[in-house]
Amino acid sequence: MEPSQSLEVEITFDVDADIDVPDWTQVPLVVSVAEPEVRELDAVYYDTADYILGRAGYALRRREGGPDAGWHLKGPRQGPGRMETGWPLDIGGDAASVPGVPPQVAAHIADLTTHALVVIARIRNTRTAYALLDADGGILAEMVDDRVRTRDEQRGIEQAWREWEIELGPAAPGDADARTSFFDAVTVAAYAAGAREASSDSKLARALGV
């Protein structure tokens, strides 16, 4: 089975537990916001004991819950985003076993490492998702309000925080300058509501303290 691939272009903010989501229709191009959808996500992350994948800029996970449940390999940043390669959950493997990684996934990362993989982190997330729509009903972006709980499985350290993430959708501006302007307007709205610049590059990096 050939994996799916997509380029994720997104921006993330740290937020306090009690602030309200802004009115995203104040952002140019956003005409309406779809009804929120709550998702319970549970992800287990794998790497070698000395973090070969992470040091090369990759993150491998098995995630349950939400519309994109499955195995995901996120690559290093490429320009505005990161390439994500995905496989369905039923491709095989068991999150409770180590290494527990399906042969197709292991083969895909063989150029990066053939060393044994271990569970390095678990990230659980109560996500409320909002689709930001244009005048034609197209999805400009998906905004998610994440309440995150993590455990670094190597050090036994647990954390919890809240963040907002806005990822471009199929109706997002195609021009690089227009995308930048859109994200600039999103940032203005987020900061006005009380958000802050994200303290880490990703949930996994924050969970691991890097």
Disulfide bonds with the S-S distance in Angstrom:
none
